[in-house]
């Protein structure tokens, strides 16, 4: 049963991250997740200073607030200041991460408070982090419910805004001419990524989440240039990476998160090789 809990939770988060990551990839903003993972440190420190507790109930809202602020800063530097997207990401997350380091050194230097102890979750602990009701009934791992709720919200967002996300991704000029607010949908997408990243890496680890935002959609991108097909393939690769990654970790007695990322990379490599072979075959015939 533990294997089912871990694989199911990993798959739920992988699908959520992959679907949003597909739009980030197409907008050339694939590393936003990594930026958010570093930039939320000031929010963690401020939440600790206000609450005096390292409980996730306080840490997650603080981290989420800074994650959303990061997305606004990235958009501001890109749209208003005129920086390229990668430069805007670099400026935003390095400044906020450094601010978090300063806050820790000044106000929480004697406290074991950093990203490792607060945010870098361990997916192997999912089966023991249970949701227990006031009546003592065990409902199962809390991360499983968080992942399911997160996926439901993201699917609703993508279904409701699919056409607008598609237009603002591929042809923002046409979208603006059609009366669609490009900035608004950029903020909505980035906000969804921020909340997803913060909610997910508390349960399964920041490194895994950053990889899941990028690798499955990148693998799908190698195989199709149709957006719907890309999203479907992203889901498939997310599921396969979660399943085979877990059993690879069991086989090697190693890190589950690391094994899932390795499997994602292997699928990417196979897709790249398959694309290369197909291209050479087309040239021959």
Short mmCIF file of the C-alpha atoms (twelve columns), coordinates in Angstrom:
data_MODEL
# 
_entry.id   MODEL 
# 
loop_
_atom_site.group_PDB 
_atom_site.id 
_atom_site.type_symbol 
_atom_site.label_atom_id 
_atom_site.label_alt_id 
_atom_site.label_comp_id 
_atom_site.label_asym_id 
_atom_site.label_seq_id 
_atom_site.Cartn_x 
_atom_site.Cartn_y 
_atom_site.Cartn_z 
_atom_site.pdbx_PDB_model_num 
ATOM 1   C CA . UNK A 1   0.000   0.000  0.000   1 
ATOM 2   C CA . UNK A 2   2.920   2.341  0.674   1 
ATOM 3   C CA . UNK A 3   4.078   1.919  -2.921  1 
ATOM 4   C CA . UNK A 4   0.629   2.887  -4.188  1 
ATOM 5   C CA . UNK A 5   0.547   6.002  -2.009  1 
ATOM 6   C CA . UNK A 6   3.964   7.167  -3.164  1 
ATOM 7   C CA . UNK A 7   3.377   6.470  -6.864  1 
ATOM 8   C CA . UNK A 8   -0.110  8.001  -6.827  1 
ATOM 9   C CA . UNK A 9   1.062   11.143 -5.039  1 
ATOM 10  C CA . UNK A 10  4.067   11.527 -7.332  1 
ATOM 11  C CA . UNK A 11  1.819   11.079 -10.370 1 
ATOM 12  C CA . UNK A 12  -0.700  13.684 -9.183  1 
ATOM 13  C CA . UNK A 13  1.993   16.288 -8.626  1 
ATOM 14  C CA . UNK A 14  3.813   15.302 -11.819 1 
ATOM 15  C CA . UNK A 15  0.683   15.815 -13.936 1 
ATOM 16  C CA . UNK A 16  -0.075  19.173 -12.294 1 
ATOM 17  C CA . UNK A 17  3.461   20.415 -12.800 1 
ATOM 18  C CA . UNK A 18  3.779   18.997 -16.307 1 
ATOM 19  C CA . UNK A 19  0.576   20.567 -17.634 1 
ATOM 20  C CA . UNK A 20  1.533   24.019 -16.358 1 
ATOM 21  C CA . UNK A 21  5.130   23.459 -17.391 1 
ATOM 22  C CA . UNK A 22  4.047   22.885 -20.985 1 
ATOM 23  C CA . UNK A 23  2.842   26.475 -21.216 1 
ATOM 24  C CA . UNK A 24  5.965   27.749 -19.462 1 
ATOM 25  C CA . UNK A 25  8.125   25.838 -21.930 1 
ATOM 26  C CA . UNK A 26  6.296   27.305 -24.916 1 
ATOM 27  C CA . UNK A 27  6.662   30.794 -23.408 1 
ATOM 28  C CA . UNK A 28  10.394  30.200 -22.834 1 
ATOM 29  C CA . UNK A 29  9.964   30.490 -19.068 1 
ATOM 30  C CA . UNK A 30  10.719  26.902 -18.095 1 
ATOM 31  C CA . UNK A 31  12.943  27.810 -15.134 1 
ATOM 32  C CA . UNK A 32  10.311  29.840 -13.294 1 
ATOM 33  C CA . UNK A 33  9.729   26.897 -10.962 1 
ATOM 34  C CA . UNK A 34  13.383  26.863 -9.956  1 
ATOM 35  C CA . UNK A 35  13.258  30.619 -9.383  1 
ATOM 36  C CA . UNK A 36  10.216  30.298 -7.127  1 
ATOM 37  C CA . UNK A 37  11.837  27.467 -5.160  1 
ATOM 38  C CA . UNK A 38  14.656  29.836 -4.185  1 
ATOM 39  C CA . UNK A 39  12.754  33.111 -3.979  1 
ATOM 40  C CA . UNK A 40  10.266  31.975 -1.329  1 
ATOM 41  C CA . UNK A 41  12.894  31.900 1.438   1 
ATOM 42  C CA . UNK A 42  12.036  35.423 2.745   1 
ATOM 43  C CA . UNK A 43  8.388   34.368 3.044   1 
ATOM 44  C CA . UNK A 44  9.422   31.395 5.174   1 
ATOM 45  C CA . UNK A 45  11.500  33.568 7.477   1 
ATOM 46  C CA . UNK A 46  8.784   36.220 7.825   1 
ATOM 47  C CA . UNK A 47  6.185   33.530 8.555   1 
ATOM 48  C CA . UNK A 48  8.452   32.123 11.264  1 
ATOM 49  C CA . UNK A 49  9.077   35.545 12.785  1 
ATOM 50  C CA . UNK A 50  5.352   36.307 12.909  1 
ATOM 51  C CA . UNK A 51  4.218   32.915 14.181  1 
ATOM 52  C CA . UNK A 52  7.236   31.655 16.121  1 
ATOM 53  C CA . UNK A 53  6.572   28.233 14.614  1 
ATOM 54  C CA . UNK A 54  8.018   26.148 11.788  1 
ATOM 55  C CA . UNK A 55  4.713   24.360 11.249  1 
ATOM 56  C CA . UNK A 56  3.706   23.990 7.592   1 
ATOM 57  C CA . UNK A 57  0.396   25.706 8.371   1 
ATOM 58  C CA . UNK A 58  2.375   28.958 8.686   1 
ATOM 59  C CA . UNK A 59  5.257   28.258 6.334   1 
ATOM 60  C CA . UNK A 60  3.255   27.372 3.235   1 
ATOM 61  C CA . UNK A 61  1.166   30.601 3.135   1 
ATOM 62  C CA . UNK A 62  4.316   32.652 3.673   1 
ATOM 63  C CA . UNK A 63  6.139   30.812 0.924   1 
ATOM 64  C CA . UNK A 64  3.151   31.030 -1.421  1 
ATOM 65  C CA . UNK A 65  2.895   34.800 -0.929  1 
ATOM 66  C CA . UNK A 66  6.546   35.264 -1.891  1 
ATOM 67  C CA . UNK A 67  6.123   32.872 -4.813  1 
ATOM 68  C CA . UNK A 68  3.312   34.981 -6.216  1 
ATOM 69  C CA . UNK A 69  5.355   38.146 -5.570  1 
ATOM 70  C CA . UNK A 70  8.185   36.560 -7.555  1 
ATOM 71  C CA . UNK A 71  5.916   36.038 -10.544 1 
ATOM 72  C CA . UNK A 72  4.797   39.664 -10.392 1 
ATOM 73  C CA . UNK A 73  8.392   40.867 -10.225 1 
ATOM 74  C CA . UNK A 74  9.379   38.713 -13.187 1 
ATOM 75  C CA . UNK A 75  6.500   40.081 -15.242 1 
ATOM 76  C CA . UNK A 76  7.271   43.656 -14.113 1 
ATOM 77  C CA . UNK A 77  10.950  43.452 -15.064 1 
ATOM 78  C CA . UNK A 78  10.053  41.839 -18.376 1 
ATOM 79  C CA . UNK A 79  7.126   44.029 -19.418 1 
ATOM 80  C CA . UNK A 80  7.916   47.390 -17.816 1 
ATOM 81  C CA . UNK A 81  11.699  47.454 -17.497 1 
ATOM 82  C CA . UNK A 82  12.341  45.653 -20.777 1 
ATOM 83  C CA . UNK A 83  14.562  42.824 -19.548 1 
ATOM 84  C CA . UNK A 84  14.568  39.519 -21.363 1 
ATOM 85  C CA . UNK A 85  12.613  36.805 -19.577 1 
ATOM 86  C CA . UNK A 86  15.655  34.838 -18.437 1 
ATOM 87  C CA . UNK A 87  17.280  37.997 -17.076 1 
ATOM 88  C CA . UNK A 88  14.054  38.977 -15.277 1 
ATOM 89  C CA . UNK A 89  13.924  35.527 -13.659 1 
ATOM 90  C CA . UNK A 90  17.571  35.752 -12.610 1 
ATOM 91  C CA . UNK A 91  17.257  39.209 -11.088 1 
ATOM 92  C CA . UNK A 92  14.064  38.367 -9.201  1 
ATOM 93  C CA . UNK A 93  14.995  35.079 -7.599  1 
ATOM 94  C CA . UNK A 94  18.603  35.969 -6.722  1 
ATOM 95  C CA . UNK A 95  17.530  39.218 -5.037  1 
ATOM 96  C CA . UNK A 96  14.766  37.554 -3.025  1 
ATOM 97  C CA . UNK A 97  16.897  34.538 -2.118  1 
ATOM 98  C CA . UNK A 98  19.668  36.850 -0.898  1 
ATOM 99  C CA . UNK A 99  17.093  38.794 1.121   1 
ATOM 100 C CA . UNK A 100 16.035  35.547 2.759   1 
ATOM 101 C CA . UNK A 101 19.645  34.733 3.670   1 
ATOM 102 C CA . UNK A 102 20.045  38.177 5.241   1 
ATOM 103 C CA . UNK A 103 16.827  37.782 7.252   1 
ATOM 104 C CA . UNK A 104 17.973  34.404 8.545   1 
ATOM 105 C CA . UNK A 105 21.418  35.699 9.523   1 
ATOM 106 C CA . UNK A 106 19.997  38.762 11.296  1 
ATOM 107 C CA . UNK A 107 16.799  37.497 12.915  1 
ATOM 108 C CA . UNK A 108 17.026  33.701 12.972  1 
ATOM 109 C CA . UNK A 109 20.723  32.930 13.055  1 
ATOM 110 C CA . UNK A 110 20.371  30.555 15.995  1 
ATOM 111 C CA . UNK A 111 17.378  28.732 14.559  1 
ATOM 112 C CA . UNK A 112 17.510  25.692 12.282  1 
ATOM 113 C CA . UNK A 113 15.529  27.484 9.622   1 
ATOM 114 C CA . UNK A 114 16.400  27.097 5.967   1 
ATOM 115 C CA . UNK A 115 15.024  25.605 2.808   1 
ATOM 116 C CA . UNK A 116 16.328  22.138 3.615   1 
ATOM 117 C CA . UNK A 117 14.365  21.836 6.867   1 
ATOM 118 C CA . UNK A 118 11.200  23.531 5.637   1 
ATOM 119 C CA . UNK A 119 10.729  22.971 1.935   1 
ATOM 120 C CA . UNK A 120 12.783  20.065 0.662   1 
ATOM 121 C CA . UNK A 121 10.199  17.405 1.361   1 
ATOM 122 C CA . UNK A 122 10.974  13.719 1.122   1 
ATOM 123 C CA . UNK A 123 8.541   11.730 -0.997  1 
ATOM 124 C CA . UNK A 124 9.386   8.518  0.866   1 
ATOM 125 C CA . UNK A 125 7.762   9.956  4.017   1 
ATOM 126 C CA . UNK A 126 4.357   10.347 2.363   1 
ATOM 127 C CA . UNK A 127 2.873   7.103  3.812   1 
ATOM 128 C CA . UNK A 128 3.642   8.187  7.392   1 
ATOM 129 C CA . UNK A 129 2.375   11.765 7.106   1 
ATOM 130 C CA . UNK A 130 -1.265  10.844 7.624   1 
ATOM 131 C CA . UNK A 131 -4.452  12.854 7.792   1 
ATOM 132 C CA . UNK A 132 -6.158  11.826 11.018  1 
ATOM 133 C CA . UNK A 133 -9.599  13.228 11.799  1 
ATOM 134 C CA . UNK A 134 -10.634 14.541 15.212  1 
ATOM 135 C CA . UNK A 135 -12.442 11.241 15.736  1 
ATOM 136 C CA . UNK A 136 -9.209  9.322  15.233  1 
ATOM 137 C CA . UNK A 137 -10.053 7.958  11.776  1 
ATOM 138 C CA . UNK A 138 -7.052  7.617  9.449   1 
ATOM 139 C CA . UNK A 139 -7.901  9.038  6.013   1 
ATOM 140 C CA . UNK A 140 -4.579  8.313  4.351   1 
ATOM 141 C CA . UNK A 141 -1.551  10.455 3.455   1 
ATOM 142 C CA . UNK A 142 -2.194  14.192 3.531   1 
ATOM 143 C CA . UNK A 143 0.014   14.724 0.478   1 
ATOM 144 C CA . UNK A 144 -2.304  12.508 -1.577  1 
ATOM 145 C CA . UNK A 145 -5.250  14.790 -0.853  1 
ATOM 146 C CA . UNK A 146 -3.174  17.896 -1.502  1 
ATOM 147 C CA . UNK A 147 -2.046  16.471 -4.843  1 
ATOM 148 C CA . UNK A 148 -5.593  15.537 -5.863  1 
ATOM 149 C CA . UNK A 149 -6.976  18.956 -4.907  1 
ATOM 150 C CA . UNK A 150 -4.117  20.690 -6.703  1 
ATOM 151 C CA . UNK A 151 -4.666  18.675 -9.871  1 
ATOM 152 C CA . UNK A 152 -8.412  19.376 -9.807  1 
ATOM 153 C CA . UNK A 153 -7.839  23.130 -9.488  1 
ATOM 154 C CA . UNK A 154 -5.208  23.165 -12.237 1 
ATOM 155 C CA . UNK A 155 -7.375  21.117 -14.594 1 
ATOM 156 C CA . UNK A 156 -10.289 23.490 -14.004 1 
ATOM 157 C CA . UNK A 157 -8.003  26.469 -14.703 1 
ATOM 158 C CA . UNK A 158 -6.641  24.924 -17.908 1 
ATOM 159 C CA . UNK A 159 -10.045 23.822 -19.211 1 
ATOM 160 C CA . UNK A 160 -11.653 27.174 -18.432 1 
ATOM 161 C CA . UNK A 161 -8.821  29.238 -19.895 1 
ATOM 162 C CA . UNK A 162 -7.458  26.912 -22.570 1 
ATOM 163 C CA . UNK A 163 -8.279  29.094 -25.564 1 
ATOM 164 C CA . UNK A 164 -6.974  32.273 -23.930 1 
ATOM 165 C CA . UNK A 165 -3.820  30.551 -22.718 1 
ATOM 166 C CA . UNK A 166 -3.264  29.171 -26.205 1 
ATOM 167 C CA . UNK A 167 -3.670  32.562 -27.888 1 
ATOM 168 C CA . UNK A 168 -1.545  34.470 -25.372 1 
ATOM 169 C CA . UNK A 169 1.167   31.815 -25.679 1 
ATOM 170 C CA . UNK A 170 1.438   31.570 -29.456 1 
ATOM 171 C CA . UNK A 171 0.209   34.957 -30.679 1 
ATOM 172 C CA . UNK A 172 0.000   37.580 -27.920 1 
ATOM 173 C CA . UNK A 173 -0.415  40.385 -30.477 1 
ATOM 174 C CA . UNK A 174 -3.514  38.763 -31.956 1 
ATOM 175 C CA . UNK A 175 -4.825  37.992 -28.452 1 
ATOM 176 C CA . UNK A 176 -4.461  41.652 -27.476 1 
ATOM 177 C CA . UNK A 177 -6.213  42.750 -30.680 1 
ATOM 178 C CA . UNK A 178 -9.050  40.353 -29.864 1 
ATOM 179 C CA . UNK A 179 -9.527  42.036 -26.486 1 
ATOM 180 C CA . UNK A 180 -7.774  39.417 -24.357 1 
ATOM 181 C CA . UNK A 181 -5.610  40.788 -21.562 1 
ATOM 182 C CA . UNK A 182 -2.225  39.182 -22.188 1 
ATOM 183 C CA . UNK A 183 -0.800  40.455 -18.903 1 
ATOM 184 C CA . UNK A 184 -3.739  39.109 -16.907 1 
ATOM 185 C CA . UNK A 185 -3.363  35.604 -18.299 1 
ATOM 186 C CA . UNK A 186 0.382   35.725 -17.804 1 
ATOM 187 C CA . UNK A 187 -0.213  36.582 -14.149 1 
ATOM 188 C CA . UNK A 188 -2.850  33.865 -13.786 1 
ATOM 189 C CA . UNK A 189 -0.536  31.236 -15.251 1 
ATOM 190 C CA . UNK A 190 2.411   32.352 -13.167 1 
ATOM 191 C CA . UNK A 191 0.238   32.466 -10.053 1 
ATOM 192 C CA . UNK A 192 -0.920  28.893 -10.712 1 
ATOM 193 C CA . UNK A 193 2.696   27.813 -11.136 1 
ATOM 194 C CA . UNK A 194 3.661   29.561 -7.915  1 
ATOM 195 C CA . UNK A 195 0.920   27.960 -5.812  1 
ATOM 196 C CA . UNK A 196 1.539   24.553 -7.404  1 
ATOM 197 C CA . UNK A 197 5.272   24.718 -6.780  1 
ATOM 198 C CA . UNK A 198 4.958   25.765 -3.152  1 
ATOM 199 C CA . UNK A 199 2.214   23.246 -2.372  1 
ATOM 200 C CA . UNK A 200 4.041   20.426 -4.115  1 
ATOM 201 C CA . UNK A 201 7.624   20.750 -2.972  1 
ATOM 202 C CA . UNK A 202 6.656   20.693 0.690   1 
ATOM 203 C CA . UNK A 203 5.467   17.132 0.059   1 
ATOM 204 C CA . UNK A 204 7.755   15.705 -2.607  1 
ATOM 205 C CA . UNK A 205 10.814  17.959 -2.709  1 
ATOM 206 C CA . UNK A 206 11.836  21.052 -4.632  1 
ATOM 207 C CA . UNK A 207 14.297  19.340 -6.982  1 
ATOM 208 C CA . UNK A 208 11.675  16.843 -8.127  1 
ATOM 209 C CA . UNK A 209 9.109   19.588 -8.736  1 
ATOM 210 C CA . UNK A 210 11.525  21.696 -10.791 1 
ATOM 211 C CA . UNK A 211 12.287  18.638 -12.939 1 
ATOM 212 C CA . UNK A 212 8.614   17.756 -13.379 1 
ATOM 213 C CA . UNK A 213 7.832   21.289 -14.551 1 
ATOM 214 C CA . UNK A 214 10.360  20.953 -17.363 1 
ATOM 215 C CA . UNK A 215 11.240  17.411 -18.417 1 
ATOM 216 C CA . UNK A 216 7.868   15.722 -19.206 1 
ATOM 217 C CA . UNK A 217 6.590   18.676 -21.311 1 
ATOM 218 C CA . UNK A 218 9.992   18.961 -23.002 1 
ATOM 219 C CA . UNK A 219 9.809   15.258 -23.887 1 
ATOM 220 C CA . UNK A 220 6.307   15.714 -25.294 1 
ATOM 221 C CA . UNK A 221 7.467   18.753 -27.268 1 
ATOM 222 C CA . UNK A 222 10.011  16.596 -29.099 1 
ATOM 223 C CA . UNK A 223 7.244   14.309 -30.341 1 
ATOM 224 C CA . UNK A 224 4.520   16.734 -31.429 1 
ATOM 225 C CA . UNK A 225 3.862   20.369 -32.270 1 
ATOM 226 C CA . UNK A 226 0.150   20.089 -31.530 1 
ATOM 227 C CA . UNK A 227 -0.666  21.676 -28.157 1 
ATOM 228 C CA . UNK A 228 -3.417  19.221 -27.193 1 
ATOM 229 C CA . UNK A 229 -1.273  16.248 -28.124 1 
ATOM 230 C CA . UNK A 230 1.604   17.784 -26.198 1 
ATOM 231 C CA . UNK A 231 -0.530  18.042 -23.057 1 
ATOM 232 C CA . UNK A 232 -1.752  14.446 -23.432 1 
ATOM 233 C CA . UNK A 233 1.805   13.169 -23.910 1 
ATOM 234 C CA . UNK A 234 2.961   15.200 -20.926 1 
ATOM 235 C CA . UNK A 235 0.438   13.353 -18.756 1 
ATOM 236 C CA . UNK A 236 1.637   10.017 -20.133 1 
ATOM 237 C CA . UNK A 237 5.302   10.755 -19.442 1 
ATOM 238 C CA . UNK A 238 4.461   12.089 -15.979 1 
ATOM 239 C CA . UNK A 239 2.689   8.830  -15.132 1 
ATOM 240 C CA . UNK A 240 5.434   6.637  -16.592 1 
ATOM 241 C CA . UNK A 241 8.188   8.559  -14.807 1 
ATOM 242 C CA . UNK A 242 6.388   8.253  -11.468 1 
ATOM 243 C CA . UNK A 243 5.744   4.529  -11.848 1 
ATOM 244 C CA . UNK A 244 9.121   3.417  -13.194 1 
ATOM 245 C CA . UNK A 245 11.000  5.920  -11.041 1 
ATOM 246 C CA . UNK A 246 9.610   4.414  -7.851  1 
ATOM 247 C CA . UNK A 247 10.488  0.867  -8.824  1 
ATOM 248 C CA . UNK A 248 13.941  1.934  -10.006 1 
ATOM 249 C CA . UNK A 249 14.521  3.445  -6.565  1 
ATOM 250 C CA . UNK A 250 13.357  0.204  -4.935  1 
ATOM 251 C CA . UNK A 251 15.650  -1.816 -7.184  1 
ATOM 252 C CA . UNK A 252 18.668  0.365  -6.454  1 
ATOM 253 C CA . UNK A 253 17.692  1.145  -2.843  1 
ATOM 254 C CA . UNK A 254 18.185  4.821  -3.651  1 
ATOM 255 C CA . UNK A 255 16.366  8.140  -3.669  1 
ATOM 256 C CA . UNK A 256 12.830  7.955  -5.022  1 
ATOM 257 C CA . UNK A 257 12.807  11.583 -6.168  1 
ATOM 258 C CA . UNK A 258 16.173  11.122 -7.857  1 
ATOM 259 C CA . UNK A 259 15.023  7.955  -9.602  1 
ATOM 260 C CA . UNK A 260 11.868  9.671  -10.903 1 
ATOM 261 C CA . UNK A 261 13.974  12.487 -12.349 1 
ATOM 262 C CA . UNK A 262 16.369  9.967  -13.898 1 
ATOM 263 C CA . UNK A 263 13.465  8.126  -15.555 1 
ATOM 264 C CA . UNK A 264 12.123  11.438 -16.847 1 
ATOM 265 C CA . UNK A 265 15.543  12.116 -18.343 1 
ATOM 266 C CA . UNK A 266 15.676  8.650  -19.886 1 
ATOM 267 C CA . UNK A 267 12.299  9.159  -21.554 1 
ATOM 268 C CA . UNK A 268 13.536  12.501 -22.873 1 
ATOM 269 C CA . UNK A 269 16.637  10.802 -24.267 1 
ATOM 270 C CA . UNK A 270 14.567  8.085  -25.933 1 
ATOM 271 C CA . UNK A 271 12.260  10.693 -27.473 1 
ATOM 272 C CA . UNK A 272 15.259  12.610 -28.790 1 
ATOM 273 C CA . UNK A 273 16.807  9.462  -30.258 1 
ATOM 274 C CA . UNK A 274 13.490  8.434  -31.805 1 
ATOM 275 C CA . UNK A 275 13.065  11.849 -33.372 1 
ATOM 276 C CA . UNK A 276 16.596  11.727 -34.775 1 
ATOM 277 C CA . UNK A 277 16.091  8.256  -36.241 1 
ATOM 278 C CA . UNK A 278 12.789  9.294  -37.830 1 
ATOM 279 C CA . UNK A 279 14.395  12.400 -39.332 1 
ATOM 280 C CA . UNK A 280 17.239  10.404 -40.864 1 
ATOM 281 C CA . UNK A 281 14.756  7.845  -42.206 1 
ATOM 282 C CA . UNK A 282 12.759  10.623 -43.878 1 
ATOM 283 C CA . UNK A 283 15.928  11.909 -45.529 1 
ATOM 284 C CA . UNK A 284 16.777  8.449  -46.906 1 
ATOM 285 C CA . UNK A 285 13.325  7.809  -48.378 1 
# 
